[in-house]
Amino acid sequence: FNIGGGPENTLSLLELVSMLEGKIGRKIPLDYGPWRNSDQKVYISDISKAKKILRWKPRIPPDKGIERLLQWARSALSAEVK
Protein backbone atom coordinates (compact mmCIF):
# COMPACT_ATOMS: atom_id res chain seq x y z
CA PHE A 1 0.00 0.00 0.00
CA ASN A 2 1.04 3.57 -0.59
CA ILE A 3 0.49 5.36 2.71
CA GLY A 4 0.85 9.11 2.89
CA GLY A 5 -1.25 12.17 3.26
CA GLY A 6 -2.88 12.19 -0.15
CA PRO A 7 -3.61 15.39 -2.06
CA GLU A 8 -5.31 17.10 0.89
CA ASN A 9 -2.21 16.86 3.10
CA THR A 10 0.61 17.40 0.64
CA LEU A 11 3.52 19.67 1.58
CA SER A 12 6.46 20.77 -0.50
CA LEU A 13 9.87 20.50 1.09
CA LEU A 14 10.01 24.30 1.36
CA GLU A 15 6.60 24.36 3.07
CA LEU A 16 7.84 21.73 5.53
CA VAL A 17 11.00 23.71 6.27
CA SER A 18 8.96 26.88 6.79
CA MET A 19 6.61 25.05 9.15
CA LEU A 20 9.55 23.62 11.11
CA GLU A 21 11.20 27.04 11.35
CA GLY A 22 8.00 28.49 12.79
CA LYS A 23 7.76 25.74 15.38
CA ILE A 24 11.42 25.74 16.48
CA GLY A 25 11.81 29.52 16.30
CA ARG A 26 14.90 29.65 14.12
CA LYS A 27 15.99 29.51 10.51
CA ILE A 28 17.09 26.21 9.01
CA PRO A 29 20.06 26.64 6.68
CA LEU A 30 19.33 25.32 3.21
CA ASP A 31 21.80 24.22 0.58
CA TYR A 32 20.45 24.05 -2.96
CA GLY A 33 22.23 21.61 -5.23
CA PRO A 34 21.88 21.18 -8.97
CA TRP A 35 18.77 19.50 -10.34
CA ARG A 36 19.24 15.78 -11.02
CA ASN A 37 17.43 13.93 -13.80
CA SER A 38 15.93 11.52 -11.26
CA ASP A 39 14.51 14.29 -9.02
CA GLN A 40 10.73 14.54 -8.87
CA LYS A 41 9.16 17.98 -9.11
CA VAL A 42 6.00 16.83 -7.34
CA TYR A 43 5.01 13.66 -5.51
CA ILE A 44 1.59 13.04 -4.05
CA SER A 45 0.77 9.69 -2.48
CA ASP A 46 -2.15 7.88 -4.08
CA ILE A 47 -3.88 6.50 -1.02
CA SER A 48 -7.05 5.36 -2.80
CA LYS A 49 -6.19 1.64 -2.45
CA ALA A 50 -5.64 1.96 1.31
CA LYS A 51 -8.87 3.95 1.63
CA LYS A 52 -10.84 1.34 -0.30
CA ILE A 53 -9.43 -1.89 1.14
CA LEU A 54 -8.34 -0.86 4.63
CA ARG A 55 -10.84 1.96 5.06
CA TRP A 56 -7.86 4.03 6.14
CA LYS A 57 -7.51 7.77 5.83
CA PRO A 58 -5.13 10.33 7.32
CA ARG A 59 -6.35 11.55 10.70
CA ILE A 60 -3.60 13.96 11.63
CA PRO A 61 -3.00 17.10 9.53
CA PRO A 62 0.62 17.91 8.63
CA ASP A 63 1.02 20.76 11.14
CA LYS A 64 -0.22 18.61 14.03
CA GLY A 65 1.90 15.65 12.92
CA ILE A 66 5.01 17.81 12.76
CA GLU A 67 4.25 19.22 16.21
CA ARG A 68 3.90 15.68 17.58
CA LEU A 69 7.17 14.66 15.91
CA LEU A 70 8.97 17.65 17.46
CA GLN A 71 7.54 16.85 20.90
CA TRP A 72 8.73 13.26 20.56
CA ALA A 73 12.21 14.34 19.40
CA ARG A 74 12.56 16.84 22.24
CA SER A 75 11.50 14.21 24.75
CA ALA A 76 13.85 11.57 23.31
CA LEU A 77 16.78 13.97 23.23
CA SER A 78 16.20 15.23 26.77
CA ALA A 79 16.00 11.61 28.01
CA GLU A 80 19.39 10.89 26.39
CA VAL A 81 20.99 13.88 28.11
CA LYS A 82 19.89 12.79 31.60
PDB file of N, CA, C and O in Angstrom, chain B, residues numbered from 101:
ATOM      1  N   PHE B 101       0.833  -1.184   0.000  1.00  0.00           N
ATOM      2  CA  PHE B 101       0.000   0.000   0.000  1.00  0.00           C
ATOM      3  C   PHE B 101       0.875   1.244   0.000  1.00  0.00           C
ATOM      4  O   PHE B 101       1.987   1.239   0.529  1.00  0.00           O
ATOM      5  N   ASN B 102       0.368   2.285  -0.589  1.00  0.00           N
ATOM      6  CA  ASN B 102       1.042   3.572  -0.590  1.00  0.00           C
ATOM      7  C   ASN B 102       0.375   4.421   0.493  1.00  0.00           C
ATOM      8  O   ASN B 102      -0.750   4.889   0.319  1.00  0.00           O
ATOM      9  N   ILE B 103       1.066   4.611   1.594  1.00  0.00           N
ATOM     10  CA  ILE B 103       0.488   5.361   2.707  1.00  0.00           C
ATOM     11  C   ILE B 103       1.162   6.730   2.784  1.00  0.00           C
ATOM     12  O   ILE B 103       2.388   6.834   2.817  1.00  0.00           O
ATOM     13  N   GLY B 104       0.365   7.739   2.809  1.00  0.00           N
ATOM     14  CA  GLY B 104       0.852   9.106   2.887  1.00  0.00           C
ATOM     15  C   GLY B 104      -0.320   9.994   3.239  1.00  0.00           C
ATOM     16  O   GLY B 104      -1.314   9.536   3.803  1.00  0.00           O
ATOM     17  N   GLY B 105      -0.201  11.234   2.912  1.00  0.00           N
ATOM     18  CA  GLY B 105      -1.254  12.174   3.257  1.00  0.00           C
ATOM     19  C   GLY B 105      -2.289  12.387   2.180  1.00  0.00           C
ATOM     20  O   GLY B 105      -3.356  12.944   2.436  1.00  0.00           O
ATOM     21  N   GLY B 106      -1.974  11.938   0.956  1.00  0.00           N
ATOM     22  CA  GLY B 106      -2.882  12.191  -0.149  1.00  0.00           C
ATOM     23  C   GLY B 106      -2.866  13.659  -0.537  1.00  0.00           C
ATOM     24  O   GLY B 106      -2.164  14.459   0.082  1.00  0.00           O
ATOM     25  N   PRO B 107      -3.630  14.016  -1.553  1.00  0.00           N
ATOM     26  CA  PRO B 107      -3.613  15.393  -2.064  1.00  0.00           C
ATOM     27  C   PRO B 107      -3.984  16.455  -1.030  1.00  0.00           C
ATOM     28  O   PRO B 107      -3.486  17.579  -1.093  1.00  0.00           O
ATOM     29  N   GLU B 108      -4.849  16.111  -0.083  1.00  0.00           N
ATOM     30  CA  GLU B 108      -5.311  17.105   0.892  1.00  0.00           C
ATOM     31  C   GLU B 108      -4.232  17.484   1.902  1.00  0.00           C
ATOM     32  O   GLU B 108      -4.320  18.538   2.532  1.00  0.00           O
ATOM     33  N   ASN B 109      -3.225  16.645   2.062  1.00  0.00           N
ATOM     34  CA  ASN B 109      -2.213  16.864   3.100  1.00  0.00           C
ATOM     35  C   ASN B 109      -0.801  16.983   2.546  1.00  0.00           C
ATOM     36  O   ASN B 109       0.173  16.758   3.265  1.00  0.00           O
ATOM     37  N   THR B 110      -0.691  17.331   1.288  1.00  0.00           N
ATOM     38  CA  THR B 110       0.610  17.404   0.642  1.00  0.00           C
ATOM     39  C   THR B 110       1.348  18.682   1.026  1.00  0.00           C
ATOM     40  O   THR B 110       0.763  19.764   1.077  1.00  0.00           O
ATOM     41  N   LEU B 111       2.646  18.534   1.296  1.00  0.00           N
ATOM     42  CA  LEU B 111       3.520  19.673   1.581  1.00  0.00           C
ATOM     43  C   LEU B 111       4.728  19.599   0.661  1.00  0.00           C
ATOM     44  O   LEU B 111       5.241  18.515   0.382  1.00  0.00           O
ATOM     45  N   SER B 112       5.173  20.739   0.196  1.00  0.00           N
ATOM     46  CA  SER B 112       6.457  20.775  -0.503  1.00  0.00           C
ATOM     47  C   SER B 112       7.554  20.774   0.557  1.00  0.00           C
ATOM     48  O   SER B 112       7.291  21.039   1.730  1.00  0.00           O
ATOM     49  N   LEU B 113       8.758  20.483   0.148  1.00  0.00           N
ATOM     50  CA  LEU B 113       9.874  20.504   1.085  1.00  0.00           C
ATOM     51  C   LEU B 113      10.057  21.901   1.676  1.00  0.00           C
ATOM     52  O   LEU B 113      10.360  22.042   2.861  1.00  0.00           O
ATOM     53  N   LEU B 114       9.875  22.926   0.856  1.00  0.00           N
ATOM     54  CA  LEU B 114      10.010  24.296   1.365  1.00  0.00           C
ATOM     55  C   LEU B 114       8.897  24.643   2.350  1.00  0.00           C
ATOM     56  O   LEU B 114       9.135  25.365   3.319  1.00  0.00           O
ATOM     57  N   GLU B 115       7.688  24.138   2.117  1.00  0.00           N
ATOM     58  CA  GLU B 115       6.598  24.355   3.073  1.00  0.00           C
ATOM     59  C   GLU B 115       6.909  23.660   4.398  1.00  0.00           C
ATOM     60  O   GLU B 115       6.651  24.212   5.467  1.00  0.00           O
ATOM     61  N   LEU B 116       7.459  22.453   4.325  1.00  0.00           N
ATOM     62  CA  LEU B 116       7.838  21.727   5.532  1.00  0.00           C
ATOM     63  C   LEU B 116       8.910  22.486   6.308  1.00  0.00           C
ATOM     64  O   LEU B 116       8.806  22.640   7.525  1.00  0.00           O
ATOM     65  N   VAL B 117       9.930  22.957   5.613  1.00  0.00           N
ATOM     66  CA  VAL B 117      11.001  23.713   6.270  1.00  0.00           C
ATOM     67  C   VAL B 117      10.432  24.966   6.932  1.00  0.00           C
ATOM     68  O   VAL B 117      10.777  25.275   8.073  1.00  0.00           O
ATOM     69  N   SER B 118       9.573  25.679   6.234  1.00  0.00           N
ATOM     70  CA  SER B 118       8.962  26.884   6.790  1.00  0.00           C
ATOM     71  C   SER B 118       8.153  26.558   8.048  1.00  0.00           C
ATOM     72  O   SER B 118       8.207  27.291   9.035  1.00  0.00           O
ATOM     73  N   MET B 119       7.412  25.463   8.004  1.00  0.00           N
ATOM     74  CA  MET B 119       6.614  25.052   9.152  1.00  0.00           C
ATOM     75  C   MET B 119       7.525  24.694  10.334  1.00  0.00           C
ATOM     76  O   MET B 119       7.251  25.074  11.472  1.00  0.00           O
ATOM     77  N   LEU B 120       8.600  23.966  10.055  1.00  0.00           N
ATOM     78  CA  LEU B 120       9.552  23.615  11.114  1.00  0.00           C
ATOM     79  C   LEU B 120      10.197  24.859  11.711  1.00  0.00           C
ATOM     80  O   LEU B 120      10.336  24.963  12.930  1.00  0.00           O
ATOM     81  N   GLU B 121      10.589  25.796  10.863  1.00  0.00           N
ATOM     82  CA  GLU B 121      11.195  27.036  11.350  1.00  0.00           C
ATOM     83  C   GLU B 121      10.253  27.772  12.292  1.00  0.00           C
ATOM     84  O   GLU B 121      10.677  28.283  13.328  1.00  0.00           O
ATOM     85  N   GLY B 122       8.981  27.824  11.933  1.00  0.00           N
ATOM     86  CA  GLY B 122       8.003  28.492  12.791  1.00  0.00           C
ATOM     87  C   GLY B 122       7.852  27.810  14.136  1.00  0.00           C
ATOM     88  O   GLY B 122       7.645  28.469  15.155  1.00  0.00           O
ATOM     89  N   LYS B 123       7.955  26.487  14.140  1.00  0.00           N
ATOM     90  CA  LYS B 123       7.763  25.740  15.381  1.00  0.00           C
ATOM     91  C   LYS B 123       9.006  25.718  16.264  1.00  0.00           C
ATOM     92  O   LYS B 123       8.889  25.656  17.487  1.00  0.00           O
ATOM     93  N   ILE B 124      10.198  25.769  15.663  1.00  0.00           N
ATOM     94  CA  ILE B 124      11.419  25.740  16.479  1.00  0.00           C
ATOM     95  C   ILE B 124      11.965  27.140  16.748  1.00  0.00           C
ATOM     96  O   ILE B 124      12.860  27.315  17.576  1.00  0.00           O
ATOM     97  N   GLY B 125      11.422  28.137  16.044  1.00  0.00           N
ATOM     98  CA  GLY B 125      11.807  29.518  16.298  1.00  0.00           C
ATOM     99  C   GLY B 125      13.168  29.922  15.769  1.00  0.00           C
ATOM    100  O   GLY B 125      13.788  30.848  16.291  1.00  0.00           O
ATOM    101  N   ARG B 126      13.635  29.240  14.743  1.00  0.00           N
ATOM    102  CA  ARG B 126      14.900  29.654  14.124  1.00  0.00           C
ATOM    103  C   ARG B 126      14.952  29.192  12.675  1.00  0.00           C
ATOM    104  O   ARG B 126      14.220  28.295  12.259  1.00  0.00           O
ATOM    105  N   LYS B 127      15.835  29.828  11.925  1.00  0.00           N
ATOM    106  CA  LYS B 127      15.993  29.508  10.511  1.00  0.00           C
ATOM    107  C   LYS B 127      16.756  28.195  10.363  1.00  0.00           C
ATOM    108  O   LYS B 127      17.653  27.888  11.148  1.00  0.00           O
ATOM    109  N   ILE B 128      16.388  27.440   9.357  1.00  0.00           N
ATOM    110  CA  ILE B 128      17.091  26.211   9.009  1.00  0.00           C
ATOM    111  C   ILE B 128      17.923  26.516   7.773  1.00  0.00           C
ATOM    112  O   ILE B 128      17.373  26.901   6.741  1.00  0.00           O
ATOM    113  N   PRO B 129      19.241  26.349   7.859  1.00  0.00           N
ATOM    114  CA  PRO B 129      20.065  26.644   6.680  1.00  0.00           C
ATOM    115  C   PRO B 129      19.772  25.646   5.559  1.00  0.00           C
ATOM    116  O   PRO B 129      19.693  24.440   5.789  1.00  0.00           O
ATOM    117  N   LEU B 130      19.617  26.162   4.370  1.00  0.00           N
ATOM    118  CA  LEU B 130      19.332  25.323   3.206  1.00  0.00           C
ATOM    119  C   LEU B 130      20.494  25.390   2.234  1.00  0.00           C
ATOM    120  O   LEU B 130      21.140  26.428   2.087  1.00  0.00           O
ATOM    121  N   ASP B 131      20.747  24.290   1.585  1.00  0.00           N
ATOM    122  CA  ASP B 131      21.799  24.215   0.576  1.00  0.00           C
ATOM    123  C   ASP B 131      21.161  23.651  -0.689  1.00  0.00           C
ATOM    124  O   ASP B 131      20.767  22.485  -0.724  1.00  0.00           O
ATOM    125  N   TYR B 132      21.064  24.468  -1.709  1.00  0.00           N
ATOM    126  CA  TYR B 132      20.450  24.045  -2.960  1.00  0.00           C
ATOM    127  C   TYR B 132      21.508  23.473  -3.884  1.00  0.00           C
ATOM    128  O   TYR B 132      22.477  24.152  -4.223  1.00  0.00           O
ATOM    129  N   GLY B 133      21.325  22.238  -4.287  1.00  0.00           N
ATOM    130  CA  GLY B 133      22.233  21.609  -5.233  1.00  0.00           C
ATOM    131  C   GLY B 133      21.638  21.645  -6.627  1.00  0.00           C
ATOM    132  O   GLY B 133      20.499  22.073  -6.809  1.00  0.00           O
ATOM    133  N   PRO B 134      22.395  21.202  -7.602  1.00  0.00           N
ATOM    134  CA  PRO B 134      21.882  21.182  -8.972  1.00  0.00           C
ATOM    135  C   PRO B 134      20.768  20.141  -9.124  1.00  0.00           C
ATOM    136  O   PRO B 134      20.743  19.127  -8.427  1.00  0.00           O
ATOM    137  N   TRP B 135      19.864  20.418 -10.040  1.00  0.00           N
ATOM    138  CA  TRP B 135      18.766  19.504 -10.337  1.00  0.00           C
ATOM    139  C   TRP B 135      19.342  18.223 -10.930  1.00  0.00           C
ATOM    140  O   TRP B 135      20.232  18.269 -11.779  1.00  0.00           O
ATOM    141  N   ARG B 136      18.825  17.071 -10.476  1.00  0.00           N
ATOM    142  CA  ARG B 136      19.240  15.784 -11.024  1.00  0.00           C
ATOM    143  C   ARG B 136      18.110  15.227 -11.879  1.00  0.00           C
ATOM    144  O   ARG B 136      16.939  15.483 -11.601  1.00  0.00           O
ATOM    145  N   ASN B 137      18.445  14.480 -12.899  1.00  0.00           N
ATOM    146  CA  ASN B 137      17.432  13.926 -13.804  1.00  0.00           C
ATOM    147  C   ASN B 137      16.418  13.058 -13.070  1.00  0.00           C
ATOM    148  O   ASN B 137      15.262  12.980 -13.486  1.00  0.00           O
ATOM    149  N   SER B 138      16.827  12.409 -11.995  1.00  0.00           N
ATOM    150  CA  SER B 138      15.926  11.515 -11.265  1.00  0.00           C
ATOM    151  C   SER B 138      15.078  12.239 -10.216  1.00  0.00           C
ATOM    152  O   SER B 138      14.216  11.615  -9.597  1.00  0.00           O
ATOM    153  N   ASP B 139      15.302  13.535 -10.003  1.00  0.00           N
ATOM    154  CA  ASP B 139      14.512  14.291  -9.025  1.00  0.00           C
ATOM    155  C   ASP B 139      13.069  14.436  -9.500  1.00  0.00           C
ATOM    156  O   ASP B 139      12.808  14.632 -10.687  1.00  0.00           O
ATOM    157  N   GLN B 140      12.141  14.337  -8.557  1.00  0.00           N
ATOM    158  CA  GLN B 140      10.731  14.544  -8.869  1.00  0.00           C
ATOM    159  C   GLN B 140      10.355  15.973  -8.521  1.00  0.00           C
ATOM    160  O   GLN B 140      10.720  16.476  -7.459  1.00  0.00           O
ATOM    161  N   LYS B 141       9.630  16.620  -9.410  1.00  0.00           N
ATOM    162  CA  LYS B 141       9.160  17.977  -9.108  1.00  0.00           C
ATOM    163  C   LYS B 141       8.038  17.928  -8.084  1.00  0.00           C
ATOM    164  O   LYS B 141       7.982  18.758  -7.176  1.00  0.00           O
ATOM    165  N   VAL B 142       7.150  16.961  -8.229  1.00  0.00           N
ATOM    166  CA  VAL B 142       5.996  16.833  -7.338  1.00  0.00           C
ATOM    167  C   VAL B 142       5.752  15.357  -7.075  1.00  0.00           C
ATOM    168  O   VAL B 142       5.859  14.533  -7.984  1.00  0.00           O
ATOM    169  N   TYR B 143       5.425  15.023  -5.833  1.00  0.00           N
ATOM    170  CA  TYR B 143       5.013  13.658  -5.510  1.00  0.00           C
ATOM    171  C   TYR B 143       3.842  13.750  -4.550  1.00  0.00           C
ATOM    172  O   TYR B 143       3.924  14.400  -3.507  1.00  0.00           O
ATOM    173  N   ILE B 144       2.767  13.102  -4.909  1.00  0.00           N
ATOM    174  CA  ILE B 144       1.589  13.041  -4.049  1.00  0.00           C
ATOM    175  C   ILE B 144       1.204  11.579  -3.926  1.00  0.00           C
ATOM    176  O   ILE B 144       0.977  10.908  -4.933  1.00  0.00           O
ATOM    177  N   SER B 145       1.129  11.083  -2.708  1.00  0.00           N
ATOM    178  CA  SER B 145       0.765   9.690  -2.477  1.00  0.00           C
ATOM    179  C   SER B 145      -0.652   9.421  -2.955  1.00  0.00           C
ATOM    180  O   SER B 145      -1.574  10.181  -2.659  1.00  0.00           O
ATOM    181  N   ASP B 146      -0.817   8.332  -3.695  1.00  0.00           N
ATOM    182  CA  ASP B 146      -2.151   7.879  -4.084  1.00  0.00           C
ATOM    183  C   ASP B 146      -2.604   6.886  -3.024  1.00  0.00           C
ATOM    184  O   ASP B 146      -2.173   5.733  -3.021  1.00  0.00           O
ATOM    185  N   ILE B 147      -3.459   7.327  -2.140  1.00  0.00           N
ATOM    186  CA  ILE B 147      -3.881   6.496  -1.016  1.00  0.00           C
ATOM    187  C   ILE B 147      -5.240   5.844  -1.256  1.00  0.00           C
ATOM    188  O   ILE B 147      -5.852   5.321  -0.325  1.00  0.00           O
ATOM    189  N   SER B 148      -5.713   5.875  -2.497  1.00  0.00           N
ATOM    190  CA  SER B 148      -7.048   5.359  -2.802  1.00  0.00           C
ATOM    191  C   SER B 148      -7.178   3.869  -2.485  1.00  0.00           C
ATOM    192  O   SER B 148      -8.230   3.435  -2.016  1.00  0.00           O
ATOM    193  N   LYS B 149      -6.124   3.074  -2.731  1.00  0.00           N
ATOM    194  CA  LYS B 149      -6.185   1.638  -2.450  1.00  0.00           C
ATOM    195  C   LYS B 149      -6.320   1.395  -0.945  1.00  0.00           C
ATOM    196  O   LYS B 149      -7.120   0.559  -0.524  1.00  0.00           O
ATOM    197  N   ALA B 150      -5.555   2.108  -0.144  1.00  0.00           N
ATOM    198  CA  ALA B 150      -5.644   1.963   1.314  1.00  0.00           C
ATOM    199  C   ALA B 150      -7.011   2.416   1.817  1.00  0.00           C
ATOM    200  O   ALA B 150      -7.579   1.800   2.718  1.00  0.00           O
ATOM    201  N   LYS B 151      -7.536   3.487   1.238  1.00  0.00           N
ATOM    202  CA  LYS B 151      -8.872   3.954   1.630  1.00  0.00           C
ATOM    203  C   LYS B 151      -9.923   2.895   1.326  1.00  0.00           C
ATOM    204  O   LYS B 151     -10.798   2.619   2.147  1.00  0.00           O
ATOM    205  N   LYS B 152      -9.829   2.307   0.142  1.00  0.00           N
ATOM    206  CA  LYS B 152     -10.841   1.343  -0.304  1.00  0.00           C
ATOM    207  C   LYS B 152     -10.753   0.030   0.469  1.00  0.00           C
ATOM    208  O   LYS B 152     -11.762  -0.442   0.992  1.00  0.00           O
ATOM    209  N   ILE B 153      -9.570  -0.562   0.550  1.00  0.00           N
ATOM    210  CA  ILE B 153      -9.432  -1.891   1.135  1.00  0.00           C
ATOM    211  C   ILE B 153      -9.335  -1.850   2.658  1.00  0.00           C
ATOM    212  O   ILE B 153      -9.970  -2.652   3.343  1.00  0.00           O
ATOM    213  N   LEU B 154      -8.558  -0.936   3.181  1.00  0.00           N
ATOM    214  CA  LEU B 154      -8.345  -0.862   4.628  1.00  0.00           C
ATOM    215  C   LEU B 154      -9.291   0.108   5.330  1.00  0.00           C
ATOM    216  O   LEU B 154      -9.374   0.143   6.558  1.00  0.00           O
ATOM    217  N   ARG B 155      -9.996   0.890   4.527  1.00  0.00           N
ATOM    218  CA  ARG B 155     -10.844   1.961   5.065  1.00  0.00           C
ATOM    219  C   ARG B 155     -10.016   2.919   5.923  1.00  0.00           C
ATOM    220  O   ARG B 155     -10.456   3.402   6.966  1.00  0.00           O
ATOM    221  N   TRP B 156      -8.812   3.167   5.442  1.00  0.00           N
ATOM    222  CA  TRP B 156      -7.864   4.027   6.136  1.00  0.00           C
ATOM    223  C   TRP B 156      -7.877   5.406   5.505  1.00  0.00           C
ATOM    224  O   TRP B 156      -8.047   5.549   4.295  1.00  0.00           O
ATOM    225  N   LYS B 157      -7.697   6.414   6.335  1.00  0.00           N
ATOM    226  CA  LYS B 157      -7.513   7.771   5.831  1.00  0.00           C
ATOM    227  C   LYS B 157      -6.663   8.527   6.842  1.00  0.00           C
ATOM    228  O   LYS B 157      -6.666   8.193   8.026  1.00  0.00           O
ATOM    229  N   PRO B 158      -5.941   9.538   6.388  1.00  0.00           N
ATOM    230  CA  PRO B 158      -5.132  10.325   7.317  1.00  0.00           C
ATOM    231  C   PRO B 158      -6.016  10.992   8.367  1.00  0.00           C
ATOM    232  O   PRO B 158      -7.064  11.551   8.044  1.00  0.00           O
ATOM    233  N   ARG B 159      -5.587  10.929   9.617  1.00  0.00           N
ATOM    234  CA  ARG B 159      -6.355  11.552  10.699  1.00  0.00           C
ATOM    235  C   ARG B 159      -5.659  12.767  11.285  1.00  0.00           C
ATOM    236  O   ARG B 159      -6.283  13.583  11.964  1.00  0.00           O
ATOM    237  N   ILE B 160      -4.376  12.885  11.023  1.00  0.00           N
ATOM    238  CA  ILE B 160      -3.601  13.962  11.629  1.00  0.00           C
ATOM    239  C   ILE B 160      -3.102  14.889  10.528  1.00  0.00           C
ATOM    240  O   ILE B 160      -2.362  14.446   9.649  1.00  0.00           O
ATOM    241  N   PRO B 161      -3.485  16.161  10.551  1.00  0.00           N
ATOM    242  CA  PRO B 161      -3.003  17.096   9.526  1.00  0.00           C
ATOM    243  C   PRO B 161      -1.500  17.332   9.674  1.00  0.00           C
ATOM    244  O   PRO B 161      -0.948  17.139  10.757  1.00  0.00           O
ATOM    245  N   PRO B 162      -0.839  17.746   8.599  1.00  0.00           N
ATOM    246  CA  PRO B 162       0.616  17.909   8.633  1.00  0.00           C
ATOM    247  C   PRO B 162       1.134  18.762   9.792  1.00  0.00           C
ATOM    248  O   PRO B 162       2.110  18.382  10.438  1.00  0.00           O
ATOM    249  N   ASP B 163       0.505  19.898  10.066  1.00  0.00           N
ATOM    250  CA  ASP B 163       1.019  20.762  11.137  1.00  0.00           C
ATOM    251  C   ASP B 163       0.961  20.077  12.500  1.00  0.00           C
ATOM    252  O   ASP B 163       1.873  20.232  13.312  1.00  0.00           O
ATOM    253  N   LYS B 164      -0.101  19.327  12.750  1.00  0.00           N
ATOM    254  CA  LYS B 164      -0.220  18.611  14.031  1.00  0.00           C
ATOM    255  C   LYS B 164       0.763  17.446  14.086  1.00  0.00           C
ATOM    256  O   LYS B 164       1.351  17.182  15.135  1.00  0.00           O
ATOM    257  N   GLY B 165       0.946  16.748  12.965  1.00  0.00           N
ATOM    258  CA  GLY B 165       1.901  15.646  12.918  1.00  0.00           C
ATOM    259  C   GLY B 165       3.321  16.120  13.153  1.00  0.00           C
ATOM    260  O   GLY B 165       4.091  15.465  13.856  1.00  0.00           O
ATOM    261  N   ILE B 166       3.670  17.250  12.569  1.00  0.00           N
ATOM    262  CA  ILE B 166       5.007  17.810  12.758  1.00  0.00           C
ATOM    263  C   ILE B 166       5.194  18.239  14.207  1.00  0.00           C
ATOM    264  O   ILE B 166       6.265  18.034  14.780  1.00  0.00           O
ATOM    265  N   GLU B 167       4.173  18.826  14.802  1.00  0.00           N
ATOM    266  CA  GLU B 167       4.250  19.218  16.212  1.00  0.00           C
ATOM    267  C   GLU B 167       4.461  17.986  17.092  1.00  0.00           C
ATOM    268  O   GLU B 167       5.269  18.017  18.020  1.00  0.00           O
ATOM    269  N   ARG B 168       3.740  16.909  16.806  1.00  0.00           N
ATOM    270  CA  ARG B 168       3.903  15.677  17.584  1.00  0.00           C
ATOM    271  C   ARG B 168       5.301  15.090  17.399  1.00  0.00           C
ATOM    272  O   ARG B 168       5.900  14.596  18.354  1.00  0.00           O
ATOM    273  N   LEU B 169       5.817  15.143  16.180  1.00  0.00           N
ATOM    274  CA  LEU B 169       7.171  14.661  15.911  1.00  0.00           C
ATOM    275  C   LEU B 169       8.200  15.472  16.700  1.00  0.00           C
ATOM    276  O   LEU B 169       9.118  14.906  17.294  1.00  0.00           O
ATOM    277  N   LEU B 170       8.045  16.795  16.706  1.00  0.00           N
ATOM    278  CA  LEU B 170       8.968  17.649  17.456  1.00  0.00           C
ATOM    279  C   LEU B 170       8.891  17.371  18.958  1.00  0.00           C
ATOM    280  O   LEU B 170       9.920  17.337  19.634  1.00  0.00           O
ATOM    281  N   GLN B 171       7.692  17.175  19.477  1.00  0.00           N
ATOM    282  CA  GLN B 171       7.543  16.853  20.900  1.00  0.00           C
ATOM    283  C   GLN B 171       8.251  15.543  21.223  1.00  0.00           C
ATOM    284  O   GLN B 171       8.941  15.437  22.237  1.00  0.00           O
ATOM    285  N   TRP B 172       8.077  14.546  20.358  1.00  0.00           N
ATOM    286  CA  TRP B 172       8.733  13.258  20.564  1.00  0.00           C
ATOM    287  C   TRP B 172      10.252  13.415  20.526  1.00  0.00           C
ATOM    288  O   TRP B 172      10.953  12.877  21.383  1.00  0.00           O
ATOM    289  N   ALA B 173      10.762  14.151  19.535  1.00  0.00           N
ATOM    290  CA  ALA B 173      12.208  14.335  19.396  1.00  0.00           C
ATOM    291  C   ALA B 173      12.779  15.064  20.607  1.00  0.00           C
ATOM    292  O   ALA B 173      13.830  14.687  21.124  1.00  0.00           O
ATOM    293  N   ARG B 174      12.088  16.106  21.056  1.00  0.00           N
ATOM    294  CA  ARG B 174      12.564  16.839  22.237  1.00  0.00           C
ATOM    295  C   ARG B 174      12.602  15.929  23.460  1.00  0.00           C
ATOM    296  O   ARG B 174      13.557  15.959  24.237  1.00  0.00           O
ATOM    297  N   SER B 175      11.567  15.127  23.621  1.00  0.00           N
ATOM    298  CA  SER B 175      11.500  14.207  24.754  1.00  0.00           C
ATOM    299  C   SER B 175      12.606  13.156  24.670  1.00  0.00           C
ATOM    300  O   SER B 175      13.262  12.863  25.669  1.00  0.00           O
ATOM    301  N   ALA B 176      12.810  12.596  23.491  1.00  0.00           N
ATOM    302  CA  ALA B 176      13.845  11.571  23.310  1.00  0.00           C
ATOM    303  C   ALA B 176      15.232  12.151  23.545  1.00  0.00           C
ATOM    304  O   ALA B 176      16.076  11.511  24.172  1.00  0.00           O
ATOM    305  N   LEU B 177      15.468  13.349  23.051  1.00  0.00           N
ATOM    306  CA  LEU B 177      16.781  13.974  23.229  1.00  0.00           C
ATOM    307  C   LEU B 177      17.031  14.354  24.683  1.00  0.00           C
ATOM    308  O   LEU B 177      18.145  14.196  25.181  1.00  0.00           O
ATOM    309  N   SER B 178      16.005  14.853  25.367  1.00  0.00           N
ATOM    310  CA  SER B 178      16.196  15.226  26.773  1.00  0.00           C
ATOM    311  C   SER B 178      16.402  13.980  27.630  1.00  0.00           C
ATOM    312  O   SER B 178      17.117  14.045  28.630  1.00  0.00           O
ATOM    313  N   ALA B 179      15.804  12.860  27.272  1.00  0.00           N
ATOM    314  CA  ALA B 179      16.001  11.613  28.011  1.00  0.00           C
ATOM    315  C   ALA B 179      17.428  11.103  27.830  1.00  0.00           C
ATOM    316  O   ALA B 179      17.998  10.526  28.756  1.00  0.00           O
ATOM    317  N   GLU B 180      18.009  11.308  26.650  1.00  0.00           N
ATOM    318  CA  GLU B 180      19.388  10.886  26.394  1.00  0.00           C
ATOM    319  C   GLU B 180      20.382  11.704  27.204  1.00  0.00           C
ATOM    320  O   GLU B 180      21.411  11.183  27.633  1.00  0.00           O
ATOM    321  N   VAL B 181      20.085  12.970  27.414  1.00  0.00           N
ATOM    322  CA  VAL B 181      20.994  13.876  28.110  1.00  0.00           C
ATOM    323  C   VAL B 181      21.052  13.550  29.599  1.00  0.00           C
ATOM    324  O   VAL B 181      22.086  13.749  30.237  1.00  0.00           O
ATOM    325  N   LYS B 182      19.968  13.057  30.147  1.00  0.00           N
ATOM    326  CA  LYS B 182      19.890  12.787  31.597  1.00  0.00           C
ATOM    327  C   LYS B 182      20.759  11.625  32.003  1.00  0.00           C
ATOM    328  O   LYS B 182      20.806  11.271  33.181  1.00  0.00           O
TER     329      LYS B 182
END
